[in-house]
Amino acid sequence: MTLEQAYHNTRKTFIEICSDLKTEDYSVQPEVFVSPPKWHLAHSTWFFEQFVLVNYLDSYKVYEEDFSYLFNSYYNNAGKRVLRPNRGLMTRPTVEEVYKYRDYVDAKMTLFFNENPSEEAKAIILLGIQHEQQHQELFHYDIKYILGHQPTFPKLKNTLNLKSIEVPAQWLTIDAGLYNIGHKGDGFCYDNELGNHKVYLNAFEISDQLVTNEDFLEFMEAGAYDDFNLWHAEGWDYIQENQIKSPHYWHKVDNVWHHYTLNGFVKVNLKQPVKHISFYEAYAFAEWKQMRLPTEFEWEIASSHFEYGQLWEWTNSAYLPYPNFTTAAGALGEYNGKFMINQMVLRGASVATSSNHSRPTYRNFFHPQLRWQFAGIRLVK
């Protein structure tokens, strides 16, 4: 597949996954960490306009000067921007105008591809494709949060279904030794995966399965949400302050646990992996089982021995730079490095992840209290 084909396929995919939305769905922002679908569509378009067309297409005329202010996310080098909590206040530009913006930029990108872009420009286009695919996954988190906090629990056209775990977990033994960590080879990776280095690991055993809803329900019924001994102090304070007693989207109806999915409000399938839990909950569950979470290095080395891709998996590793990590100059240097504080690493992929993002070295990261992303648990002993 050519770079141009990959670009247009990615852009088309975002339109397709939004096809079941109603106009009223596009502008809602119920929480600071949730971005409206309209904003995702416009921001991913602005990325190509700002970093490719403005810089490399001599004849390019910006679609609308205000859009950089409205749809820049966190790139300080690219100028001022709307504060993140205020993204849901923008009823203008309209949804129709955002789609016109996408069409305009796509047409200009087609012209640019015909001009035989430089290798430097191609590298930024590739990053833009990966960036838009990340936003497609974030869209699924956000639209589920938007619809899952409405009283009628609306359904959405959905193919993101987890597989049931029908066989008991087996424990895989990984020998002690010195292992290589980080991305190698010519394929795309993010800068936070670079800095291939050696890490010594003690021998450990890791489960070949994710923790299921049935497993987690046992934890709940054992009173673990009320046992401060299992929790980090910060995690204990957080669940007390927010009255958390179950995974996100779970509700008990007539003494039976149900949860919201994009297929609607249904009974919890006990055989599926538990999801929508914070790092705090994952850690406490591991403590309750008298086990632990893997480090990101243990996960990377063990990952060739098990199947992943259902859910992102919390690790017990803080998000920190690898040896010799360097930040690129300018706005694109803000992509990863400045977030390497107060966040935990997740490894693997989820059912909402683009297939080309599923690699053992991919380092996802979130704040430990967040639960709206598609995340689960794998244990180590």
C-alpha positions in Angstrom: 0.0 0.0 0.0 1.4 3.4 -0.9 1.5 6.3 1.6 -1.2 8.1 -0.3 -3.5 5.0 -0.2 -2.8 4.7 3.6 -3.7 8.3 4.1 -7.0 8.1 2.3 -7.9 4.8 3.9 -7.3 6.2 7.3 -9.3 9.3 6.6 -12.2 7.2 5.2 -12.2 4.9 8.2 -12.8 7.8 10.6 -15.8 8.9 8.5 -17.1 5.3 8.6 -16.9 4.9 12.3 -18.8 8.1 12.8 -21.6 7.1 10.3 -24.0 6.0 13.1 -23.8 9.3 15.0 -26.6 11.8 15.2 -25.8 15.5 14.8 -26.4 16.0 18.5 -23.8 13.5 19.5 -20.9 15.4 17.9 -20.4 18.3 20.3 -20.9 16.7 23.8 -18.1 16.8 26.4 -19.3 15.4 29.7 -15.8 15.3 31.3 -12.5 17.1 30.8 -10.8 13.9 29.6 -13.6 13.3 27.0 -13.3 15.1 23.7 -16.3 15.6 21.4 -16.4 13.6 18.2 -16.5 16.8 16.1 -13.3 17.9 17.8 -11.5 14.6 17.0 -12.5 14.9 13.3 -11.3 18.5 13.1 -8.1 18.1 15.2 -6.8 15.2 13.1 -7.5 17.2 10.0 -5.7 20.3 11.5 -2.6 18.1 12.1 -2.2 17.5 8.4 -2.9 21.2 7.6 -0.6 22.6 10.2 2.4 20.2 9.9 2.2 19.2 6.2 0.3 21.6 4.0 1.3 24.9 5.6 5.0 23.9 5.7 5.4 22.0 2.4 2.7 23.1 -0.1 3.7 26.5 -1.5 0.2 27.3 -2.9 -1.7 26.3 0.2 -4.3 28.6 1.7 -5.4 27.9 5.3 -9.1 26.8 5.3 -10.0 29.0 8.3 -7.5 31.0 10.5 -9.5 30.3 13.7 -9.3 26.6 13.3 -5.8 26.4 14.6 -6.9 28.1 17.8 -10.0 25.8 18.0 -8.5 22.5 17.1 -4.9 22.5 18.3 -4.6 20.1 21.2 -1.4 20.6 23.2 1.2 21.9 20.8 2.5 25.0 22.4 4.9 25.6 19.6 1.9 25.8 17.2 0.3 28.7 19.0 -2.6 29.4 21.3 -5.5 27.1 21.6 -8.9 26.5 23.3 -8.6 25.1 26.8 -9.3 21.3 26.8 -12.3 21.6 29.2 -14.0 24.1 26.7 -14.0 21.8 23.7 -17.6 20.9 24.3 -18.7 24.5 24.4 -18.1 25.0 20.6 -21.3 24.7 18.7 -19.6 26.5 15.9 -18.1 25.5 13.5 -21.0 23.2 12.7 -20.6 19.4 12.0 -21.3 20.2 8.4 -18.5 22.7 8.3 -16.0 20.3 10.0 -16.8 17.7 7.2 -16.2 20.4 4.6 -12.9 21.2 6.3 -11.9 17.5 6.1 -12.8 17.4 2.3 -10.8 20.6 1.7 -7.7 19.3 3.4 -8.0 15.8 1.7 -8.2 17.5 -1.7 -5.1 19.6 -1.0 -3.3 16.5 0.3 -4.0 14.7 -3.0 -2.4 17.7 -4.8 0.6 17.5 -2.5 1.0 13.8 -3.2 1.2 14.6 -6.9 4.1 16.9 -6.2 6.4 14.0 -5.1 6.8 15.0 -1.4 10.2 14.9 0.2 11.2 12.2 2.6 10.9 14.6 5.5 7.3 15.4 4.5 6.5 11.7 4.0 7.7 11.0 7.6 5.4 13.6 9.0 2.5 12.3 6.9 3.1 8.8 8.3 3.1 10.3 11.8 -0.2 12.0 11.0 -1.7 8.8 9.8 -0.7 7.1 13.1 -1.9 10.1 15.0 -5.4 9.9 13.3 -5.6 6.2 14.1 -4.9 7.0 17.7 -7.8 9.4 17.7 -10.0 6.8 16.1 -9.4 4.7 19.2 -9.9 7.6 21.5 -13.2 8.4 19.7 -14.5 4.9 20.7 -13.6 5.6 24.4 -15.3 9.1 24.2 -18.5 8.2 22.4 -19.0 5.2 24.8 -18.6 7.7 27.7 -21.0 10.1 26.1 -23.7 7.6 25.4 -23.0 5.5 28.5 -23.9 8.4 30.7 -27.3 9.0 29.1 -30.4 7.5 30.9 -31.5 5.4 27.9 -28.1 3.9 27.2 -28.3 4.3 23.4 -26.9 1.7 21.0 -24.3 2.4 18.3 -23.3 0.3 15.4 -20.5 -1.7 17.0 -18.0 -4.4 16.1 -15.7 -4.0 19.1 -16.7 -7.1 21.0 -14.4 -9.0 23.4 -13.9 -12.8 23.1 -14.9 -14.9 26.1 -12.1 -16.8 27.9 -13.2 -20.4 28.1 -10.1 -22.2 29.3 -8.3 -21.8 32.7 -5.2 -19.6 32.8 -1.8 -21.2 32.4 1.3 -19.8 33.9 4.2 -19.1 31.6 7.7 -19.2 33.1 10.2 -16.6 31.8 13.8 -17.3 32.8 16.1 -14.8 34.5 18.4 -13.1 32.1 19.5 -10.0 30.2 17.0 -9.0 27.6 16.8 -6.3 24.8 14.0 -3.8 25.3 12.7 -1.3 22.7 12.0 -1.0 19.0 14.4 -2.4 16.4 14.1 -2.5 12.7 12.8 -0.2 9.9 9.1 -0.2 10.6 7.3 2.8 12.1 7.5 3.4 15.8 7.1 6.4 18.1 10.0 8.1 19.7 9.2 6.7 23.1 9.9 3.2 21.8 13.4 4.1 20.7 16.6 3.6 22.7 16.9 -0.2 22.5 18.6 -1.2 25.7 19.3 -4.1 27.9 17.3 -4.9 31.1 18.0 -7.7 33.6 14.9 -9.6 34.6 14.6 -12.0 37.5 12.7 -15.2 36.7 8.9 -14.8 36.8 5.6 -16.5 35.9 3.0 -14.6 33.9 -0.6 -15.6 33.1 -1.5 -16.4 29.5 -5.0 -15.0 30.0 -6.5 -11.7 31.2 -8.5 -11.4 34.4 -12.2 -12.1 33.7 -15.3 -10.4 35.0 -15.9 -13.5 37.1 -12.5 -13.1 38.7 -13.1 -9.5 39.4 -16.6 -10.1 40.8 -15.0 -12.4 43.4 -12.8 -9.5 44.4 -15.8 -7.2 44.7 -17.8 -9.8 46.7 -14.9 -10.4 49.1 -15.2 -6.7 50.1 -11.9 -5.6 48.5 -13.3 -2.1 47.7 -13.6 -1.7 51.5 -10.2 -3.1 52.5 -7.7 -0.2 52.6 -4.8 -2.7 53.0 -5.0 -3.7 49.3 -4.8 -0.1 47.9 -2.1 2.5 47.4 -2.9 5.4 49.6 -3.7 7.6 46.6 -5.9 4.9 45.1 -7.8 4.4 48.4 -8.4 8.2 48.6 -9.6 8.3 45.0 -12.1 5.4 45.3 -13.4 6.8 48.6 -13.8 10.3 47.2 -15.6 9.1 44.1 -17.5 6.2 45.7 -16.2 3.6 43.4 -17.3 0.1 44.1 -17.2 -1.6 40.7 -15.7 -1.3 37.2 -16.9 1.7 35.2 -20.2 1.3 33.4 -21.3 -1.5 35.9 -24.8 -1.2 37.4 -26.6 -3.7 39.7 -30.2 -4.2 38.6 -32.5 -6.6 40.5 -29.4 -8.0 42.2 -27.7 -8.8 38.8 -24.7 -6.9 37.4 -25.3 -5.2 34.1 -23.0 -2.9 32.2 -23.2 -0.5 29.3 -21.6 -1.6 26.0 -22.0 0.0 22.6 -24.5 -2.8 22.0 -26.6 -1.4 24.7 -27.2 -2.2 28.4 -26.7 -5.9 29.0 -25.8 -8.4 31.7 -22.1 -8.7 32.4 -20.6 -11.7 30.6 -18.6 -13.3 33.4 -16.2 -15.1 30.9 -15.1 -11.9 29.2 -12.0 -9.9 30.4 -12.8 -7.3 32.9 -12.4 -3.8 31.5 -12.8 -0.1 32.3 -10.7 -0.3 35.5 -8.1 2.1 36.8 -4.5 1.3 37.6 -5.5 1.6 41.2 -8.1 -1.2 40.8 -5.7 -3.3 38.8 -3.1 -3.0 41.5 -5.5 -3.8 44.4 -6.8 -6.8 42.5 -3.3 -8.2 42.2 -2.7 -7.5 45.9 -5.9 -9.4 46.7 -4.7 -12.4 44.7 -1.3 -12.1 46.4 0.3 -11.5 43.0 1.4 -8.4 41.1 1.2 -6.6 37.8 4.0 -7.1 35.3 6.5 -4.4 34.6 6.5 -3.1 31.1 9.8 -4.9 30.4 8.4 -8.3 31.7 5.4 -7.8 29.5 7.4 -7.0 26.4 9.6 -10.1 26.8 6.7 -12.4 27.7 4.3 -11.1 25.0 5.5 -13.5 22.3 4.2 -16.4 24.4 0.5 -15.2 24.6 -2.2 -13.7 22.5 -3.0 -10.0 23.1 -5.1 -7.4 21.5 -8.4 -7.6 23.5 -7.5 -4.8 26.0 -4.7 -2.6 26.9 -3.0 -4.1 30.0 -1.8 -2.0 33.0 1.8 -2.5 34.0 3.5 -1.5 37.2 5.9 0.8 35.3 5.9 4.5 35.4 6.0 6.2 32.0 9.6 7.3 31.7 12.1 7.9 28.9 14.4 5.1 27.6 18.2 5.7 27.7 19.3 8.4 25.2 15.7 9.6 24.6 15.8 12.8 22.7 13.0 15.3 22.0 12.6 16.5 18.4 12.7 20.2 17.7 9.5 22.2 17.4 5.9 21.2 17.9 6.2 17.6 16.9 8.7 17.1 19.8 5.8 17.7 22.1 4.1 14.4 21.0 5.3 12.1 23.8 8.2 13.4 25.9 6.5 16.1 27.9 4.0 13.6 29.2 6.6 11.4 30.9 5.4 12.2 34.4 2.7 10.9 36.7 1.4 8.3 34.2 1.6 4.5 34.0 2.5 2.4 31.0 -0.1 0.1 29.4 1.0 -2.6 26.9 -0.6 -4.6 24.2 -3.6 -3.3 22.2 -7.4 -3.3 22.4 -10.3 -4.2 20.1 -10.4 -0.5 19.2 -6.7 -0.3 18.3 -5.7 0.0 14.6 -4.0 -3.3 13.6 -0.7 -1.6 12.7 -0.4 -0.3 16.2 -0.3 -3.8 17.8 3.4 -4.4 18.4 5.2 -5.6 21.5 7.2 -2.4 21.9 4.2 0.0 21.8 4.1 2.1 25.0 0.6 3.5 25.8 0.2 5.6 28.9 -2.6 7.0 31.0 -3.0 8.6 34.4 -3.6 5.9 37.1 -7.2 7.0 38.0 -8.6 6.9 34.4 -11.1 4.1 33.6 -12.8 5.1 30.3 -10.1 3.6 28.1 -10.3 -0.1 27.1 -7.9 -1.5 29.8 -7.6 -4.8 31.7 -5.4 -6.9 33.9 -2.8 -9.6 33.4 -1.1 -11.1 36.5 2.4 -12.1 37.4 3.6 -14.3 40.2 
